[in-house]
Amino acid sequence: MDILHTCLNVADADRAADWYVEQLGFERSWEFTTDDGDTRNVYVADDAGVEFQLSDTEGETPSTDGDRYDHVAVAVDDVDDAFERIDHHGVVKEPGDQPAAGARTAFVKDPDGHAVELIEAL
């Protein structure tokens, strides 16, 4: 069994896709609009082909209650550099070592408030 993608409900699929492309180096991979024309889905993929489906539905704004999902994790070469460089929309957790996980991590928010974990292997 393989994970195909993670779907994130967003307010504006293009804005979200641009953030993942410009700030984290993903590439737009494909997109589609539902037959009723209400929901647009833009996919972005990393170099290994792992995709995020960024889904925006006309007239709906994603919940900010934080219980829809926890976070998505993205590997980076240098957590501190990425944390300083990324034009994020909020800090969840500043960079710090996680010895039990063998990693240095930080958490930031994307334009729609989803938590994104930046992970650097130690």
N, C-alpha and C positions, 0 to 999 in steps of 0.2 A: 504494500500500500504506500502511495506517495502523496504528499501534500501538494496540491495543485496551486492554490493561492489563498490569501487571506482577504476577505472583503471588509472594507472600511466604509461606513456611511459618511459622506462628506456633503458640505453645503455647495461646493463648486468643484466638479471633477477636474476641470482644467487647472484651476488654482492649486489644488492638491497635487496633481500630477507634476506641474511645474516645480513645486517645492521638492518632491522626491527626486526629480531629475537634477535640478540645479544644486540642491543642498547635499544629496546623498549619492549622486552619480548613477541613479537608475536610468533606464531608457523606456520610453513609451513603447509598448509591444503591440497593442491592438485596442480596439474599442467597439462598442455597439450600443445601440439605443433599443429599448424594448419595443415590441410591436405597437403598443398603445402610445408610444412617444413620450411617456412620462418619466422614464428612468434612463439616464445616460451612464454608461460604465466605461471607464478608461482604465486600462491595465498598464502598470509599469513593472519592469523586471530588472533584477540585478544581473551581474555577469554569469551567474550560475543558472539563470532562468527562473528563479523564484519570483513569483508575481504577487503584487497587491492589486486587488480590484477596487477601484475608487468609484463608488456608486452615489450619484446624486439624483434624487427624485423631486420632480417639480412640486413646489408647495410644501415640502417637508424640510425641516431643519433637524440635523442629528441631535440626539440627546447629549447633554453634557453631564449626566449623572454619574458617569464613570463605571457603571456596572454592565455595560454592553460587552466589554472585553477589557483585558488588563493592559497589554502593550504588544508592540511588535519589536523584534530585536534585529539590529543591523550590525554586521561586523565592520569595524574600522581599523586602520593601521595604528592610529594614535588617538585615543579618546580625548585627551586634553586639547589637541589641535582641532579635532572635529568639533568639540564642544565650543571652542572659541570662534571657529570659522562659520559654523552653521547659523543661518538667520532663523533662529527658532522662535516659537511663539509662547515661550514660557519654560521655566526650569522646574522639573519635578525633583531631580536629585543631581547634585554636582558630582564631578568625577571623583571616584574613590576606588581603592583596591577591594576586591572580593576574593580573599585568599582561598576560601573553600571552593570557589568556582574556578579558580586559576585565571581570573580575569580582572581587568580594570573596567569599570562601567560608569555611565552617566545616563540620565533620562532627560529628554526635552519633549516639548509638545510641537506637533505639526499645526498647520493653519486651522484645523478643525478641533484641536484640543486632544487628539489621540497621543498617548504616551509612546515615545520611540526610545528604545534602549540602545545606546551605543556601546558596543563591546569590543575590547582589545584583549586578545589573549596575552597572558603574562608568561 
